[in-house]
Amino acid sequence: MGCSYQFDHCFQKGKRNLITDVPGVRVGHKTLAHGEVQTGVTAILPHGGNMFREKVMAAVHVINGFGKSVGTVQVEELGTLETPILLTNTHSVGTVAAALTRYMQQQNPQIGREASTVNPVVMECNDGFLNDIRGMHVTEQDAQDAIEDAREQFEEGAVGAGRGMSCYHIKGGIGSSSRILTLDGHDYTIGALVLSNFGRLEDMILAGKPIGRKLAEAAAQEEERDKGSIIVVLATDVPMIDRQVKRMCKRAVVGITRTGGYTGHGSGEIAIGFTTANRIPHFNTAQTFDVRMLAEDEMENVFRAAASAVEEAIISSMLHAPALIGRDGHYRASLSELLKKIGEKG
């Protein structure tokens, strides 16, 4: 549940300090961890209803497009999300997309017949350093299991899609955080979940402290190029339209750079966000319907809260991940262990 470092004193954190502090949002994992296989699937469900029938307003922002996600083109065009968001490794995107399509068809027999086809959204990072990615070990059942595991309280670190990920060339994975905003006397939540797999250890910053070189020395690690990626998922119940959600997504890069990331050439860095405040019906009963949006002047605090939540989520992904030996004996150290070595305390 979040990490103990202080990142922004301006915002209160949610009760779990997880993306699931946004009402209705749930997260599930399926972790594969045996020998050369260190990978998995993570599912983010925006609400507990039928996503195809009740879409949510959404947006995508590509920070650096070295990635192989599916489904983002339609989200960009229509401004809606009609399936859960599934995360996995790069070579398992096709399998997971097929599983998500089957899941949605089971819920909606009209898909592809009386109704349009469905747009599965699957996003990825390359876990090939620790995982036998060429083996394509993730199955459709694993994706189904991750969806069925969805809950409000979930694990962070080396779980689900984050099992084989590396962040700042130490162990990364799944991290999450949340921030509370008060608007018109009502509390709203902005939550972040990241799949962290980017950065050079020498560049790392923790709560404003440039400690990367100390960590690299403690890890006895040679300098490596940034060849990784990060997927950022932002969720909120703040009333916004898709254009405003996209503006929020653009601020994910602020949280990334606060931890020392600089968006390297080979880094696939993508943010996807949604608001649960406006539900968009697939089957229209009228030609028009009303939506709510935030006054533009109030977006300022949304930006700050999103950046803060992303920053903490990245650090949390590493603090919750133990050291791991994976494919061919490849090793990633734990941030917690390295911090103990250099005497840093949270």
C-alpha positions in Angstrom: 0.0 0.0 0.0 1.9 3.0 -1.3 5.3 3.9 0.1 6.4 5.9 3.1 8.3 8.7 1.4 6.7 12.1 1.2 6.2 13.4 -2.4 3.7 16.3 -2.1 2.3 17.8 1.1 -0.5 19.6 -0.8 -2.7 16.5 -1.2 -4.1 13.9 1.1 -3.7 10.3 0.0 -6.6 7.9 -0.3 -7.3 5.3 2.4 -5.4 2.6 0.6 -3.1 4.9 -1.4 -4.0 2.8 -4.5 -5.7 3.5 -7.8 -8.7 1.6 -6.3 -9.4 4.5 -4.0 -11.3 5.8 -7.1 -14.8 4.3 -6.4 -15.6 1.3 -8.5 -12.0 0.7 -9.8 -10.6 -2.8 -9.2 -7.2 -4.4 -10.0 -6.3 -8.1 -10.5 -3.2 -10.0 -11.2 -2.1 -13.4 -12.6 1.6 -14.0 -11.8 3.8 -16.6 -13.5 6.9 -17.2 -11.5 8.8 -20.5 -12.1 12.4 -20.7 -13.4 12.9 -18.9 -16.7 9.2 -17.8 -16.7 8.9 -14.5 -14.8 5.9 -12.6 -16.2 2.1 -12.2 -15.9 -1.0 -10.2 -16.5 -2.6 -7.2 -14.6 -6.2 -6.1 -15.2 -7.6 -2.7 -14.4 -11.4 -2.6 -14.3 -12.9 1.0 -14.3 -16.2 -0.1 -12.8 -18.1 -3.2 -11.8 -20.7 -3.0 -14.5 -20.8 -3.9 -18.2 -18.0 -1.9 -19.8 -19.3 -2.4 -23.4 -22.8 -1.1 -22.4 -21.5 1.6 -20.1 -18.3 3.1 -21.5 -16.2 5.7 -19.6 -14.6 8.8 -21.0 -10.9 8.1 -21.7 -7.8 9.4 -23.4 -4.3 8.3 -24.4 -1.1 10.3 -24.4 2.0 8.9 -26.1 5.2 10.3 -24.5 7.5 8.1 -26.6 6.0 5.7 -29.0 8.4 2.7 -28.8 5.6 0.4 -27.8 3.2 -2.3 -29.1 -0.1 -1.6 -27.4 -3.4 -2.3 -29.0 -6.7 -0.5 -28.8 -5.3 3.0 -28.3 -6.3 4.3 -31.7 -10.0 4.0 -31.1 -9.7 5.5 -27.6 -7.9 8.4 -29.1 -10.6 8.8 -31.8 -13.8 8.3 -29.8 -12.7 9.4 -26.3 -14.1 6.3 -24.6 -13.0 3.1 -23.1 -15.2 0.0 -23.5 -13.1 -2.8 -21.9 -10.9 -3.3 -18.9 -7.2 -2.3 -19.5 -4.9 -5.3 -19.4 -1.1 -5.1 -19.0 1.4 -7.8 -19.9 4.7 -8.4 -21.7 5.4 -7.3 -25.2 5.1 -10.8 -26.9 1.9 -11.7 -25.1 -0.2 -8.7 -26.3 -1.9 -10.7 -29.0 -2.9 -13.6 -26.7 -4.2 -11.2 -24.0 -6.1 -9.2 -26.5 -7.8 -12.4 -27.8 -8.7 -13.3 -24.2 -10.1 -9.9 -23.5 -12.2 -10.0 -26.7 -13.6 -13.4 -25.6 -14.4 -12.1 -22.2 -16.3 -9.1 -23.6 -18.2 -11.4 -26.1 -19.3 -13.6 -23.2 -20.7 -10.6 -21.4 -22.3 -9.2 -24.6 -23.7 -11.7 -27.2 -24.5 -8.7 -29.4 -20.9 -7.9 -30.1 -20.0 -8.5 -33.8 -23.7 -9.2 -34.6 -26.4 -6.7 -33.6 -23.7 -4.4 -32.1 -20.3 -3.3 -33.4 -17.1 -5.2 -32.7 -15.3 -4.5 -29.4 -12.0 -2.6 -28.9 -9.8 -4.5 -26.4 -7.1 -2.3 -24.8 -3.9 -4.1 -23.9 -0.6 -2.4 -23.0 2.9 -3.8 -22.6 6.5 -3.5 -21.5 9.4 -5.7 -22.4 10.4 -8.1 -19.5 12.8 -10.1 -21.6 15.8 -9.5 -19.3 14.3 -11.5 -16.5 11.7 -13.5 -18.4 11.8 -16.0 -21.3 9.7 -13.6 -23.4 10.3 -15.7 -26.6 8.5 -18.6 -25.0 5.2 -16.7 -25.0 4.1 -18.4 -21.8 1.1 -16.2 -21.0 -2.2 -18.0 -21.9 -5.7 -16.7 -22.5 -6.7 -18.3 -19.2 -4.0 -16.3 -17.4 -5.7 -13.1 -18.7 -9.1 -14.4 -17.7 -7.7 -15.2 -14.2 -6.3 -11.6 -13.8 -9.7 -10.2 -14.6 -11.5 -12.5 -12.2 -8.9 -11.6 -9.5 -9.9 -7.9 -9.7 -10.4 -6.4 -6.2 -10.0 -3.1 -4.3 -7.0 -4.3 -2.3 -4.2 -5.7 -4.5 -0.4 -6.3 -4.3 2.3 -4.1 -5.7 5.8 -4.9 -6.9 6.8 -8.1 -8.7 3.3 -9.3 -9.4 1.1 -9.7 -12.5 2.5 -7.9 -15.5 5.2 -6.5 -13.2 6.8 -9.8 -12.3 9.7 -9.6 -14.8 10.0 -5.8 -15.1 13.1 -3.7 -14.3 13.0 -0.1 -13.3 16.3 2.0 -13.2 18.0 -1.4 -13.8 16.8 -2.7 -10.4 13.6 -4.6 -9.7 10.5 -2.7 -10.9 6.9 -3.8 -11.6 3.4 -2.7 -10.5 3.1 0.5 -8.3 0.1 2.6 -7.3 -0.9 5.7 -5.4 -3.8 8.1 -5.0 -4.6 11.7 -4.2 -7.7 13.4 -2.9 -9.1 16.7 -4.3 -12.0 18.7 -2.9 -14.2 20.4 -5.5 -17.4 22.3 -4.6 -17.3 20.8 -1.1 -17.0 17.1 -2.4 -14.0 14.9 -2.3 -12.8 13.3 -5.5 -9.9 10.9 -6.1 -7.1 10.7 -8.7 -5.3 7.3 -8.7 -2.3 6.1 -10.6 -1.0 2.6 -11.5 2.3 2.1 -13.3 4.0 -0.8 -15.0 7.6 0.4 -14.5 10.4 -0.8 -16.7 12.6 2.2 -17.6 15.5 4.4 -16.6 19.2 4.3 -15.7 20.1 3.8 -12.0 22.6 6.6 -12.1 19.8 9.1 -12.9 17.4 8.0 -10.2 15.9 10.6 -7.9 14.0 9.7 -4.7 11.7 12.3 -3.1 13.8 15.1 -4.6 17.2 13.5 -3.7 19.5 12.5 -6.6 20.7 9.2 -5.1 21.2 7.2 -8.3 25.0 7.2 -8.2 25.0 6.0 -4.6 22.6 3.2 -5.5 24.6 2.2 -8.5 27.7 2.0 -6.3 25.8 -0.1 -3.7 24.6 -2.4 -6.5 28.1 -2.6 -8.0 26.4 -2.1 -11.3 27.9 -0.9 -14.6 26.2 1.9 -16.5 23.5 0.7 -18.9 21.4 2.5 -21.5 17.8 3.2 -20.9 16.0 0.7 -23.1 12.8 0.2 -21.1 9.3 1.5 -21.0 6.5 2.6 -18.6 2.8 2.3 -18.9 0.9 4.8 -16.7 -2.8 4.3 -16.0 -4.7 7.3 -14.4 -8.2 6.9 -13.0 -10.5 9.5 -11.5 -14.0 10.2 -10.5 -13.6 14.0 -11.2 -16.2 15.0 -13.8 -14.2 15.5 -17.0 -14.6 15.2 -20.7 -12.1 13.2 -22.7 -10.1 16.3 -23.7 -9.6 17.1 -20.1 -8.6 13.5 -19.4 -6.0 13.8 -22.1 -4.6 16.9 -20.5 -4.3 15.0 -17.2 -2.5 12.2 -19.0 0.1 14.6 -20.4 1.2 15.4 -16.8 2.3 11.8 -16.3 5.6 12.8 -17.7 6.1 15.2 -14.8 5.9 12.3 -12.4 8.3 10.2 -14.5 10.9 12.9 -14.7 10.7 13.6 -11.0 12.1 10.1 -10.4 15.0 10.7 -12.9 13.5 9.5 -16.2 14.3 11.4 -19.4 12.4 9.3 -22.0 15.2 7.5 -23.8 15.2 6.6 -27.5 14.1 3.0 -26.9 11.6 3.8 -24.1 7.9 3.1 -24.8 6.2 5.6 -22.4 2.4 5.8 -22.7 -0.3 7.2 -20.4 -3.9 6.2 -20.6 -6.5 7.7 -18.3 -10.3 7.6 -17.7 -13.0 9.2 -15.6 -15.8 7.2 -14.1 -18.0 10.3 -13.7 -19.5 10.2 -17.1 -20.9 6.9 -18.4 -21.5 6.7 -22.2 -24.2 4.2 -23.2 -23.5 2.0 -26.2 -27.2 1.6 -27.0 -28.7 5.1 -27.2 -32.2 5.8 -26.0 -32.1 9.4 -27.1 -30.2 11.4 -29.6 -28.5 13.6 -27.0 -27.4 13.1 -23.3 -25.8 15.3 -20.7 -22.2 15.0 -19.4 -20.4 16.9 -16.6 -17.0 18.5 -16.9 -14.6 20.4 -14.6 -14.1 24.1 -15.0 -10.9 24.6 -16.9 -9.3 26.8 -14.2 -9.6 23.9 -11.7 -7.5 21.6 -13.9 -4.4 23.0 -12.2 -4.8 20.8 -9.1 -5.7 17.8 -11.2 -2.3 18.2 -13.0 -0.4 18.5 -9.7 -2.3 15.5 -8.1 -1.7 13.3 -11.2 2.0 14.1 -11.3 2.4 13.5 -7.6 0.6 10.2 -7.8 2.6 8.9 -10.7 5.9 9.8 -9.0 5.0 7.9 -5.9 3.6 5.0 -7.9 6.9 4.5 -9.7 8.9 4.5 -6.4 6.3 2.2 -4.8 6.7 -0.3 -7.7 10.3 -0.7 -6.7 10.0 -0.5 -2.9 7.5 -3.4 -3.0 9.6 -5.6 -5.3 12.1 -8.0 -3.9 15.4 -8.9 -5.6 14.9 -11.4 -8.4 16.9 -13.9 -10.4 15.3 -14.7 -13.7 16.2 -16.0 -17.2 19.8 -17.3 -17.6 20.6 -16.2 -14.1 19.9 -12.5 -14.8 19.6 -10.6 -11.6 17.9 -7.4 -10.4 18.5 -5.9 -7.0 15.8 -4.6 -4.7 15.5 -0.9 -4.0 14.7 -1.5 -0.4 18.0 -3.5 0.1 20.0 -0.9 -1.7 18.6 1.9 0.4 19.6 0.0 3.5 23.1 -0.3 2.2 23.5 3.5 1.7 21.6 4.3 4.9 18.6 6.0 3.4 15.3 5.7 5.4 11.8 6.3 4.3 
